[in-house]
Amino acid sequence: MRKPRKRFALLAITVIAATGALTACSTSGSSDSSSDGGGSGETIKIGLLLPESKTTRYESFDRPLFEDKLTSLGDYEVIYANADQDAAKQQQQAESALTEGVKVLVLDPVDGAAAASIAESAAAQDVPVISYDRLIKSDKVDYYISFDNEQVGVLQGTALVDRLKQDNTTSGLIMINGSPTDANAAEFKKGAHSVIDPSGIPILAEYDTPDWSPDKAQEWAAGQITQFGTEMSGIYAANDGTAGGAIAAVKAAGTEPIPPVTGQDAELAAIQRIVAGDQFMTVYKAIKLEAEKAAEVADQLAQGDTPSPDTTFQDIPSTLLTPVVVTVDNIQETVIDDGFYTVDEICTAEYADACAAAGLQ
């Protein structure tokens, strides 16, 4: 375990949110002395830097959920930016946030290794850093909030292997992994391989998708379909964006039926594809819990308090939440009952008949 910093004992938080130029979102919460900066009456700035916007979760869920929770805890101003999958841009956004005087930085890195320099700059200014969702590869990180990412891969791999064996279609599969610059992608991949490798199902080809790009996933998958044809009986896709790209390639090739395709993030489009039978499964991660926990830890660090971690990960005090498999059979019990989506949002006119067949009405 690393030695804690003098000022904050065990932890410090870094909030990272990416999107272009920094945007200040100021909302005042309760003004009691326990949560308003020690009764000083001054607004406290917290930085939130997110990595990209191609994955819909960041702008639709992570950002608003974090902001709403944080501003309910005290007089806070969120300094927000999205890096659009550009590590250099995120570096500039972090420097700007530190110049603006943020007390805590919550950072979801584009590149976990490159973001180490951001954590070091923050530490030099005694600003705690929270590694949010993706791991920053630095011993200057004060707290890590994410999911058990290796378990995500295990869930994906297990679901796919079980389905292929059930259907007796075990001729081979392809693997479309995540971005090579995302530390989480390596964990998903590791977990998936731990199940697929001993299953006896051949891995025909494997690809690490630059920037998690659905377009690049689609282009690569199209080439594999041409090469392997019906021998390709399943597709491991690390998230819903790459799954969407793979499914588009399968449809363009006229392949029927669509082989089972995995995913992750429970994006609305993915849930609709699952209802329609185009995508086999996704992994739902309770982003509300993740974002609100990040806000709570940021608040504690900003007040000079020491958060209590649930565990440690690579010697970093951490909270690791539990991911859940979603198939057509449990959409109601997961994303709908949790309030992540409503039936009306999922069951638009295009999906009305499929929703009825799935019991979603």
N, C-alpha and C positions, 0 to 999 in steps of 0.2 A: 504493500500500500504506500502510495506517495505521502510525503509529509504535506500537511495542509498549509495553505497560506496563512500568514500572520493575521491578516485582517478578518478572514472569514472562516477560520478554523478548519473545516473539512471541505466545503464546497464553494463553488462559484458558478454562475450561470452564463451561458452564451446563447442568445437567441439569434438564429439566422433565418432570414427570409429573403428570397430573391425576387426582383422584378424590375429592372430598369433603375431609374433614379430613385433616391430615397424620398419617401413620402411620410410626412408626419401626420399621425392620426391621434388627436388629443381628445380624450373623454375623461371626465372626472367621475370618480366613484365615491364611495363613502369617505367621509373626512374625519373619522375618529382617529385619535392619536396613535392607535396601534398599527395603522396602515397608511398613514399619510406622510411618511418620511420622518417619523419620530416627533410629529407635532409641529414641524417647522413651517408647514403650510406651503412648501415649495413643491411644484410638480416634478416628479421623478421621471426621467427618460429611460426607457428600456428599448434596446435594439432587437428587432426581429428580421432576420435575413433568411429568405427561402430560396431554393435552388433553381426552380424552373416552373413554367406554367403549362407545359404540354400535358403533364399529369394534372387532372382537374382538381384533385383533392386540395392542393395548396391554397389556391385562391378562393375556392368554394367552401372549404372547411377549416383548414389549419389556421389561416390568418384571422377570419372573423371569430372563431371560437377562442383563440388565444387572446385577442383584443378584448372581447366581451368579458372574459373571466378576469383578466388583469385589471381592467378599469372598474370592475366590481369590488376589487380588493383595496383600492386607494386612489390617490390623485396621481395617475400615471399618464404619460404621453408615450405612445408607441412610435418609434422611428422604424419605418418598414421599407424594405426593398426586396425585389425579386431579380435574380441574376440571369434569368433566361438561359441557363445552362452554360454560362460563361464564367470560368473561374477567375479570370483577370478582372472582370466586371464586379464580381463578388468581393474581391480584394479591395477595390476602390470604394464599394459601398460600405464595407466594414470600416475603412479608414475614415470615411465621412461620418459614420455613426459615432465613432470614438471621438472625433473632433467636435461633434455636437454635444458631447458630454453624457453619453449613456452610462448608466450605473451597472447595467447587466447586459450582456450580449447573448441572445439566443440565436444559434447559428445552425442551419441545415446546409451542409456544405455541398457545393457542386462536385468538388474533388477533395476527398477526405485527407489526402496527403498534402495537397497545396494549401488547404485551410489551416495547416499547422502554424503557418506564419501569422495568420489572423489571431489565433489563440495566443501566440507569443506576444504580439503587439498589445493585445488586451491585458495580458498578465503584467506587462511592463507598466501599464497604467492602473494596475490594481482593479481591473474590471473583470468580474467573474464571467466565465463562459459556460453556457449550457450547450452541449452537443445534442441537437434536436433531430430525432428520427434517423439520421445518418451519422456514423461515427467519424469524428475528427481524429486523425492519427497524431495525437500530441499529448504529452504528459501535463500540459497546461490547462487541460479541460477540467472543469470543476464538477460538472454533473452531466450525466448522459441519460436521456429519456428516449426510449424506442420500444420496439417489440422484440421478442425472441426471434431474430431473423433467420438463424439456422433452422429453427422449428418451422418457419414459414416454408422453407424449401422442403423440409421433411413432409409437411402436409401436402404440398403440391405433388411431390414425387410419389407419395403413397396413394393419393387419389388417382393419379394417372396410371400407375402400375396396376392397381386393383381393377380399374375400369378396363384396361386392355386385356387383362387375364380373364375377367368376367366375360368379355366379348369374344375371347379366343382370337384376338387380333394382335399377336405379339411379334410380328415380323420385324418391327424396328420403329424407332422414334427419332426425332430431331430435337435439339435443345437450343432454345433462343434465350440466352442469359441476359442479364442487365449490363449496365455500363461498366467498363473496366476501371473507371475512376471512382466508382461508388463502392465504399467498403461494404455496405449492406449487400450489394449484388454478389460479392464473393461468399457471403454467409448463405444467401439463398441457394447459390450454386452448390456449395458444400453440402447443405442439407439435402438437396435433391439428389445429388450423386450418391449420398449414403444409402438411399433407397433404390435408385434405378440401377446402380452398378451391380449389386448382388441379385437383381431380379431375373437375370438371364435374358432380358429384352435388349437387343442390340441398339446402341446409340449410333445412328447412321452418320450424323454430322452435328457439329456444335458451333455456336457463334456467340461472341460477346458483343452486344449491341452498343455502338458508340452513342453516348448521350441519351440512352434509352429511346432512341428515335423509332417511332412506329413505321416510318417510311423506309428506314434502313432494314428493319426487321422484315417488312413486306418484300423488299427487293431480294434479300438473302433467301427467304422462304420460297420465293418463286423459283429460284435456281435449284433448290433441293427437290421441289416437286417435279421439275423437269428431269432431274437426275434419277430420283428414286421411285417416282410414280406411286403405285399402290403398295409398294413395300413399306412406305412411310405410313404407319398405322396410328401414330400419336404425335402430338406436338407439346413439348414442355415450353411454355412461355413464362418468363419471370414476372411480368406484370400485365395489366390489362391493356396498356398501350401497345406493347409488342404482340400481345394476343390478337388485338384488333388488326394489326398489320399482317400477321400470319393468316388469319381468317380471310382477309381481303385477297391474299395471294391464292388461297385454296379456291375461293369462289371464282376468281379470274381464270383459273385453270380449268374450271368446270368439274372439279373433283367432287363426287358424291358417293356416300354421305361424307360430310365434313368430319375428319378424325377428331377425337377428343383433344381439346386445347385447354391448358391451364391458364391461370392468371393470378392477379393480386391487386388489391386496393379497392375492390368492390365499386368501381366507377359505375355511374348510372348506365352508360352505354354497354358496359360489360354485363350488368344485371339484365338488361334488355336482351342482349345476345344469348344469355343463359336461358331466359324465358322462351326465346325463339328457337332454342336448340342449336345455335351456332357455336356457342362456347360451353365447355363442360363445367368448369368451376372457376371460382376466384377465391381469394383469401381476404376476409373482412378483418380490418384492424380498426379498433374503436378509437378513431381519431379524436373524438370529443374528450375521452379520458386522457389521451396523450397531450393534446393542446392545453387542456385545463391544468394538468399536472405541471406542465412547463411554466404556466403562468403563476401557479402557487409557489414553485421553487424560485422563480425570478423575484417574486414578492419577498420571500424570505431572505434571499441573498441581498436584495436592495436595502432591507431593514437591518442588515448585519447579523441576521440569525443563521443558524446552521441547520439546513434541511436534513431530515432523517432518510437515508436511502433504504430501499428494499433489498438491494443486493449490490455487488460490485461487478464491473465488467472491465477487464484489462486494467485492474486497480483503480477504476474510476467509480465513485459513488453513483449508483444507477437505479433507475426504475425501468423494468422490462415488462411490458404488457403481453397479454396472451392473444395470439391470432386465432381465427376461426374459419374453417372451410365453409363456403357457401355453394350449394348446388340448387337446382330447380326445386328440390324437395324441402329446403329450409329457408327460403328467401323471407317468408313471413316471420319466422322466429328469430331472424338475425337483423337484417338491415331495416326491415319495416318496424318490428317491435321496438328496436332501439331508437327509432325516430330519425334514422339516417336518410331514408327516403320514405315518401308516402306511396300508397298504391297508385294514386293518380299520376304521380311523377313517373312511375315505371310503366304503367299501363295506358300509354297514349293510344290513339286510334290504331296505329300501325301494329301494336302489340296486344290489342284487346282480345282477340281470339286465343292467342297463346296464353295470356294471363288467365283467361277463363279456364283453359285446360289445366293450368297449374294451380287453380284454386285461389287466384289472387283477384278479388273483386271488391 
